[in-house]
Amino acid sequence: MRIGNREGGWIEDFLFDWETGAIAAYILGGSIAEPWGGRAVLLPEDVEAIDVDAVVVKENAPQRLKSEAEGLKNFWSEKSRQVKQLIQRMGDRLKALVGPQDPPEVVRVKVKQVRDELAKGGKFDLSLLDEAAEFLQHKWETWQHRLSRAAQRMQAALQAAWEKLTE
């Protein structure tokens, strides 16, 4: 992603308008999103150009970015609120079951286990439970990917520093 001529981050996700299929918002990561906790919302009208190599945003777009929670606030539907509540409930239960070193396949099994426990009670819509479980699984994979990228960058920096010291 470029802001004018400067590199600034990347697009992590999209939010689509279900009626038109158009992109309603971009979820950004990277340096452009750091002031907003690592993820920020960019509206389509702030995109100047998209090509194979870059997304170019308007020069003043960073001043209009919002945190993910604030930027997506107007996009939440009643169904989304229910899913959000289920995500919170499932997340609370998963805190006791999932460890930071658990690989994605273990987390997937534990998310399914919690989903199935809630489904047995018959209180929750199964499609909402599935959506919440999918969201939690995706978030876990995203965090592990971010941590992996950070570890790779740190390893490269340490290697470069070591080479500099041993010249």
N, C-alpha and C positions, 0 to 999 in steps of 0.2 A: 504494500500500500504506500502510496506517495501523497504527501501534502506539498503541493507545488513541486519542488525538485528534491525534497527530503524524504527519506524512507521513514515510515512511521508505524508499521505494524502489519496486521493481516486480518482477514475476515474469518471469524471462528464459526459463525452460524448465520442463518437467515430467518426472517419471520415472513411468512407468506400471507397474503390476503386470500382467504379461502374462497371468496366469491369470484375474484378476478384472476387469481393465480399470480398476480404481480408481487414483487418483493415489497414488503411494507417497512422493513427495517433490517439493518445489518448489525450483527453483534461483532464487535472488534476486539482483538487482542493485541498485545505488543506495546511498544512505548507510547503510542497514542492513547492507549486505554489505562495506563498506569495510574493517573490521578483519580480514576474511578474504580479502583480495586482490581485492575487487570482486565476488566471487561466493560465496554462502553457501547452505547447504541448510537448508530449513525442512520439518519433518514435518507431515503433515496434521492431527495432533491439536493443533497449535499455531495452527491457523486458527480464528478465532472466527466469522467471517462472510465471505461472498463475495457481492457484488452488482455491478451494472453499473458503478458508479463506483469501487469500492474493494475491496480485500481487507483485512480487519481481522484482525490477529493478536493473540493474547493478550498482555497487558502484560508478562509475564515471558518471552515467547518469545525475545527477542534473547539472553538468557543461555544458551539451549540451541542456538543456531545453531552450525553447524560449517562449516569450509572445505569447498569442493566435493569435494576429494580425500578428506578424512576422513569427510564425511557420506555419501558414496556408496560408501565402501569395502565395506560389507556387501552392496551390490547387484551387484557385479561377478560375472559367471559365468565359466566357463572360456572360452567363446566370446569374452566381452568382453576377457579377458586377451590372447587371440590378436589381436583387433582392435587393442587398445592397443599391442601390439608392432608390428603393421603400421603403425599411425599414427606411431609413433616412427621406424620405418625410412623410411617415405615422407616424414615431416617432415624428417629429416636430408638426404634427397636434394633436397627442395624448397627448402631453405635456399640452395642454389646456383643455383636456377632462378627464384625468385620475389623480386621487389623490393617494397619498401613502397608504391610508387606504382602497382603493377600493378592494373588494374581487375579486377573479378570474372570477366569473360569470359576474360581472359588466365590468371588463376589456375586457372579451371576447366579450360582446355586443358592447363596444365602438370600439374595433379593427375591428369588422365586419362592424360597421357603417362607419368608415373611409375607409375601403376596398371598400365598396359599393359606397361611394361618388366618389372615384377615378375610379371605374369601369364604372360609369355613363358617364364619359367624353369620354370613348371609346379610350383613348390614350394608354392604357396599356394592355398587355397580361394578361388575367384572371388567367392563371396558375401561372404567376409570382406574381400577386397580392395575390393569395392564399398562395403561398410559403412565401411571406413576412409577411402576416398576421399570419400564423402559427408560424413563427420564433418569431415575437413580442409576441405572446401569450405564447410561450414556455419560452422566456426570462423572462417575468413577473412572471410566475409561479416559475421559478428557483430562481429569486431574493426573492420572498416571502418565498420560502422554506428555503433559506439561512438565511434570517432574522429571521425566526421562530426558526431555529436551534441555531442561535446565542442567541436569547432571552432565549431559554431553557437552554443553557449552562450558561448564565449569572444568570438566576434564581437559577440554581443548585449551582453556586459559592456563591451567596448571602445566600442561605439556609445553605451551609456548614460554611460560615463565621459566620452567626447568631448562629448556633449550637456551634461553637467554643467559641464565646463570652459568651454564656449563660451556659457553662459547670459548 
